[in-house]
């Protein structure tokens, strides 16, 4: 069951709005905290700038000092990979942890291991957080809210992971090994989301996921498009989770990417699916 009172308290803490306003946004978002917060800030940009860059950097001396602790020696307006590692260490977060991906998503990291000064200072400032303890607390609450509600916010993080991981700005493909690393991080989290964590055959689901990995490692292409990455999320939720044994909801005439159709053929050819 979703704890509506707890979600309302978290929404108020993060937005500083009234109980009535919090209730309105949460009800409209079906008590998905991440979606409710996104909708609130999209309608109140002065409270939380939603663009890729925050034009005006609030002057918070504590945040500026914290950013300066991690900033690049070569570029004063970014935190690079070395600074990011130090920042995560101070937050007691491992780079391969799901929380590290949450931070990148929240702070709109342009690529792996990089944070912009404008976003780092602006976003934390607009959340009224200017110290490591506050950041730890917020990240923990944000992760909990994702697992307490539905897929909407999680899907945004899932899609962000692909674009975040490509090395070049116009890169359209992500290596399969990198995709598998992220699936190993993300799929166990999806299974914990309360909305789906009922009557799931986790053993069979994990078996199907491992078969997907085996298929991909034998696949002629060594990278995936964003469309294939994104649609696998839908395939996972709509087909594998619902019926990992027989895939009864799979429709070969539906608009699945060819790689998923080929995965189904692979399962049939190897007598892994009736």
Order of alpha helices (4+ residues) and beta strands (2+ residues): alpha-alpha-alpha-alpha-beta-alpha-alpha-beta-alpha-alpha-alpha-beta-alpha-alpha-beta-alpha-alpha
